[in-house]
Amino acid sequence: MRAIYKRELKSYFYSMTGYVFIAFVTMFIGIYFMATNMLGGYPYFSYTLGAILIILLIAIPVLTMKSMSEEHHSRTDQLLLTSPVSLWSVVMGKYLSMVTVFAIPMAISCLCPLIIKAGGTAYLAEDYGAILTFFLLGCVYIAIGLFISSLTESQLIAAAGTFGVLLLLTLWPNLISFIPTSARDSLIGLLLLLTLLAFVLYRLTGCAPLSLGLEAAGAAALAAVYFYKKSLFDRALTHLLGKIVLADVFNTVVNDHILDLGGLLYYVSAAFIMLFLTVQTIEKRRWS
């Protein structure tokens, strides 16, 4: 894994992608820091991070688009798939190299609360908690971009797909407000989600009996609960879909200045799930 990590990290600076990414993110941090904290007088650096969250929707796809798609396009992925290195080592090497590039502007941003402190009142604990949460959210976004890059050999499609997914996650809280909240509609929505999960499981494993069996068992369980206590399904779908709003944990830090340890664990778990799906996607291609 170390060799892959070093190779990937060097490639980001040989191709200028790393320099452009670092300069782009650092530039916007500096602009919003100057406008919000220096000129606006806000003592919390977390407000600056909240303002530039939208910048990650542009920066992360540029960073992740070539991570796996370039290997697939140039057919060098065959060398990786037949090497003695495990797929987890390959994926983690690529992932950690991108996390390292992302960590550089985050390390630079750690100076900003100290600058605020030098000029007056500052809240260092809250600000560094916000930086940590922002960094972990970026790591989740990178894991999503890596997964999407593993699905295609086109860097353009990988970048556009990652941008689309991140934009959807950003708009998600507003979108779920349009979902019907009645018990019947929630049951239908949950059954559709169950079908989607079964399809994803089939695509990953290629085992139709397993996918259909789990879907049938899940549908039977949902139907039994629905007929036993229908009230449990009121707003159940919107509550469930609301749990995947990634930015909520970070927004809690920004707005309430409270570090949510459970939310940090949620970010780590979400990144792990996306890395797991990436490994399974590559594993399926290996044996296809």
C-alpha positions as CSV (number, residue, x, y, z in Angstrom):
1,M,0.0,0.0,0.0
2,R,2.8,2.4,0.8
3,A,4.3,2.1,-2.7
4,I,0.9,2.8,-4.3
5,Y,0.3,5.7,-1.9
6,K,3.7,7.3,-2.8
7,R,3.1,6.7,-6.6
8,E,-0.4,8.3,-6.5
9,L,0.7,11.2,-4.4
10,K,3.6,12.0,-6.7
11,S,1.3,11.8,-9.7
12,Y,-0.9,14.5,-8.4
13,F,2.0,16.9,-8.3
14,Y,3.6,15.7,-11.5
15,S,0.4,16.5,-13.4
16,M,-0.3,19.8,-11.5
17,T,-3.6,18.5,-10.3
18,G,-2.5,18.6,-6.7
19,Y,-1.1,22.2,-7.0
20,V,-4.3,23.4,-8.7
21,F,-6.5,21.8,-6.1
22,I,-4.5,23.2,-3.2
23,A,-4.4,26.6,-4.7
24,F,-8.1,26.6,-5.5
25,V,-9.3,25.6,-2.1
26,T,-6.7,27.8,-0.2
27,M,-7.7,30.8,-2.4
28,F,-11.4,30.6,-1.5
29,I,-10.6,29.9,2.2
30,G,-8.5,33.1,2.1
31,I,-11.1,35.2,0.3
32,Y,-13.9,34.2,2.6
33,F,-11.7,34.4,5.7
34,M,-10.8,38.0,4.8
35,A,-14.4,38.9,4.0
36,T,-16.1,37.1,6.9
37,N,-13.6,37.2,9.8
38,M,-11.2,40.1,9.0
39,L,-13.6,42.6,7.5
40,G,-16.9,41.3,8.8
41,G,-15.6,40.9,12.3
42,Y,-17.1,37.4,13.0
43,P,-15.0,35.7,15.6
44,Y,-15.8,32.1,14.4
45,F,-13.7,30.7,11.6
46,S,-16.4,28.0,11.2
47,Y,-18.5,30.6,9.4
48,T,-15.9,30.8,6.7
49,L,-15.8,27.0,6.3
50,G,-19.6,27.0,6.1
51,A,-19.4,29.5,3.3
52,I,-16.9,27.5,1.2
53,L,-18.6,24.2,1.6
54,I,-20.1,24.6,-1.9
55,I,-16.5,24.9,-3.2
56,L,-15.9,21.2,-2.5
57,L,-18.6,20.3,-5.1
58,I,-16.2,21.7,-7.7
59,A,-12.8,20.8,-6.2
60,I,-13.4,17.2,-5.1
61,P,-14.5,15.9,-8.6
62,V,-11.3,17.4,-10.1
63,L,-9.2,15.6,-7.5
64,T,-11.0,12.2,-7.8
65,M,-11.9,12.0,-11.4
66,K,-8.7,10.2,-12.5
67,S,-8.2,8.0,-9.4
68,M,-9.6,4.8,-10.9
69,S,-11.0,5.8,-14.4
70,E,-7.5,6.6,-15.7
71,E,-6.3,3.1,-14.7
72,H,-9.3,1.6,-16.4
73,H,-9.0,3.7,-19.6
74,S,-5.2,2.9,-20.0
75,R,-5.7,-0.7,-19.0
76,T,-3.1,-0.4,-16.3
77,D,-5.7,-1.6,-13.9
78,Q,-5.0,-5.1,-15.2
79,L,-1.5,-4.9,-13.6
80,L,-3.0,-3.9,-10.3
81,L,-5.7,-6.6,-10.5
82,T,-3.1,-9.3,-11.1
83,S,-0.5,-8.0,-8.6
84,P,0.1,-9.6,-5.2
85,V,-1.2,-6.5,-3.5
86,S,-4.7,-6.8,-2.1
87,L,-7.5,-4.7,-3.6
88,W,-8.0,-3.0,-0.2
89,S,-4.3,-1.9,-0.3
90,V,-4.8,-0.5,-3.8
91,V,-7.9,1.4,-3.0
92,M,-6.6,2.7,0.4
93,G,-3.3,3.8,-1.2
94,K,-5.2,5.8,-3.8
95,Y,-7.7,7.1,-1.2
96,L,-5.1,8.2,1.3
97,S,-3.1,10.0,-1.4
98,M,-6.1,12.2,-2.2
99,V,-6.8,12.7,1.5
100,T,-3.2,13.9,1.9
101,V,-3.6,16.4,-0.9
102,F,-6.9,17.6,0.7
103,A,-5.2,17.8,4.1
104,I,-2.7,20.4,2.9
105,P,-5.2,23.3,2.5
106,M,-6.8,22.2,5.7
107,A,-3.5,22.4,7.5
108,I,-3.0,25.9,6.1
109,S,-6.5,26.9,7.4
110,C,-5.5,25.9,10.9
111,L,-3.5,29.2,11.0
112,C,-6.7,31.3,10.6
113,P,-8.1,30.8,14.1
114,L,-4.7,31.9,15.4
115,I,-4.8,35.0,13.3
116,I,-8.3,35.8,14.7
117,K,-6.9,35.2,18.2
118,A,-4.0,37.6,17.6
119,G,-6.5,40.3,16.6
120,G,-9.0,39.8,19.4
121,T,-11.6,37.3,20.6
122,A,-11.4,33.8,19.2
123,Y,-13.0,30.5,19.9
124,L,-10.2,28.0,19.2
125,A,-11.9,24.8,20.4
126,E,-15.0,25.4,18.3
127,D,-13.0,26.5,15.2
128,Y,-10.6,23.5,15.3
129,G,-13.6,21.2,15.9
130,A,-15.2,22.8,12.8
131,I,-11.9,22.2,10.8
132,L,-11.9,18.6,11.8
133,T,-15.5,18.1,10.9
134,F,-15.0,19.9,7.6
135,F,-12.0,17.7,6.8
136,L,-13.9,14.4,7.6
137,L,-16.8,15.6,5.4
138,G,-14.3,16.2,2.6
139,C,-12.9,12.7,3.2
140,V,-16.4,11.3,2.7
141,Y,-16.8,13.3,-0.5
142,I,-13.4,11.9,-1.7
143,A,-14.6,8.4,-1.0
144,I,-17.7,9.0,-3.1
145,G,-15.6,10.4,-5.9
146,L,-13.3,7.4,-5.8
147,F,-16.3,5.0,-6.0
148,I,-17.8,6.8,-9.0
149,S,-14.4,6.9,-10.7
150,S,-14.3,3.1,-10.3
151,L,-17.5,2.8,-12.3
152,T,-16.3,4.3,-15.6
153,E,-13.2,4.7,-17.7
154,S,-14.0,8.3,-18.6
155,Q,-12.5,11.0,-16.4
156,L,-15.1,13.5,-17.6
157,I,-18.0,11.2,-16.7
158,A,-16.4,10.5,-13.3
159,A,-16.1,14.2,-12.6
160,A,-19.6,15.0,-13.8
161,G,-21.0,12.0,-11.9
162,T,-19.3,13.0,-8.7
163,F,-20.4,16.6,-9.0
164,G,-24.0,15.5,-9.6
165,V,-24.0,13.2,-6.6
166,L,-22.5,15.9,-4.3
167,L,-24.9,18.4,-5.6
168,L,-27.8,16.1,-4.9
169,L,-26.5,15.5,-1.4
170,T,-26.3,19.3,-0.9
171,L,-29.9,19.8,-2.1
172,W,-31.2,16.7,-0.3
173,P,-32.8,18.5,2.7
174,N,-34.9,20.6,0.4
175,L,-35.8,17.7,-1.9
176,I,-37.1,15.4,0.8
177,S,-39.6,18.1,1.8
178,F,-41.5,17.2,-1.4
179,I,-41.9,13.5,-0.5
180,P,-45.4,12.4,0.7
181,T,-45.5,11.6,4.4
182,S,-48.5,9.4,4.7
183,A,-48.1,5.8,5.9
184,R,-49.1,4.3,2.6
185,D,-46.7,6.4,0.6
186,S,-43.9,5.7,3.1
187,L,-44.5,2.0,2.7
188,I,-44.3,2.3,-1.1
189,G,-41.1,4.3,-0.9
190,L,-39.5,1.9,1.5
191,L,-40.3,-1.0,-0.8
192,L,-38.8,0.9,-3.7
193,L,-35.6,1.5,-1.6
194,L,-35.6,-2.2,-0.8
195,T,-35.7,-3.1,-4.5
196,L,-32.9,-0.6,-5.2
197,L,-30.7,-2.2,-2.5
198,A,-31.4,-5.6,-3.8
199,F,-30.4,-4.5,-7.3
200,V,-27.2,-3.0,-5.9
201,L,-26.5,-6.3,-4.0
202,Y,-27.1,-8.2,-7.2
203,R,-24.7,-6.0,-9.2
204,L,-22.0,-6.5,-6.6
205,T,-22.4,-10.2,-6.0
206,G,-24.0,-11.5,-9.2
207,C,-26.1,-13.8,-6.9
208,A,-29.8,-13.4,-7.9
209,P,-31.2,-15.9,-5.3
210,L,-29.5,-13.9,-2.5
211,S,-30.8,-10.6,-3.7
212,L,-34.3,-11.8,-4.4
213,G,-34.4,-13.6,-1.1
214,L,-33.4,-10.6,0.9
215,E,-35.9,-8.4,-1.0
216,A,-38.7,-10.9,-0.4
217,A,-37.9,-11.2,3.4
218,G,-37.6,-7.4,3.7
219,A,-40.9,-6.8,1.9
220,A,-42.7,-9.4,4.1
221,A,-41.3,-7.7,7.2
222,L,-42.4,-4.3,6.1
223,A,-45.9,-5.5,5.2
224,A,-46.3,-7.3,8.5
225,V,-45.3,-4.2,10.5
226,Y,-47.6,-2.0,8.3
227,F,-50.7,-4.1,8.9
228,Y,-49.8,-4.5,12.6
229,K,-49.1,-0.9,13.4
230,K,-49.7,1.4,10.5
231,S,-48.9,4.6,12.5
232,L,-45.2,3.6,12.6
233,F,-45.0,4.4,8.8
234,D,-46.2,8.0,9.2
235,R,-43.2,10.2,7.9
236,A,-41.0,7.1,8.1
237,L,-39.6,7.5,4.6
238,T,-38.7,11.2,5.1
239,H,-37.1,10.4,8.5
240,L,-35.0,7.7,7.0
241,L,-33.9,9.7,4.0
242,G,-33.1,12.6,6.3
243,K,-30.5,10.5,8.0
244,I,-28.2,10.6,4.9
245,V,-27.9,14.4,4.8
246,L,-24.1,14.5,5.2
247,A,-23.7,18.2,5.8
248,D,-26.0,18.3,8.8
249,V,-23.2,17.2,11.2
250,F,-21.0,20.0,9.9
251,N,-23.8,22.6,10.0
252,T,-24.4,21.7,13.6
253,V,-20.8,22.6,14.4
254,V,-21.1,25.9,12.5
255,N,-24.5,27.0,13.8
256,D,-24.5,25.6,17.3
257,H,-20.8,25.3,17.9
258,I,-21.2,21.8,19.3
259,L,-18.9,19.0,18.2
260,D,-21.0,15.9,17.5
261,L,-18.8,12.8,18.1
262,G,-21.5,10.6,16.8
263,G,-21.6,12.6,13.6
264,L,-17.8,12.2,13.2
265,L,-18.3,8.5,13.6
266,Y,-21.0,8.7,10.9
267,Y,-18.6,10.4,8.5
268,V,-15.9,7.7,9.1
269,S,-18.5,5.0,8.6
270,A,-19.8,6.6,5.4
271,A,-16.3,6.8,4.0
272,F,-15.7,3.2,4.9
273,I,-18.9,2.1,3.1
274,M,-18.0,3.9,0.0
275,L,-14.5,2.4,0.0
276,F,-16.0,-1.0,0.5
277,L,-18.3,-0.5,-2.5
278,T,-15.3,0.6,-4.5
279,V,-13.4,-2.6,-3.6
280,Q,-16.4,-4.7,-4.5
281,T,-16.8,-2.9,-7.9
282,I,-13.2,-3.6,-8.8
283,E,-13.4,-7.2,-7.5
284,K,-16.4,-7.8,-9.7
285,R,-14.5,-6.5,-12.7
286,R,-11.5,-8.7,-11.9
287,W,-13.6,-11.9,-12.3
288,S,-15.9,-10.7,-15.0
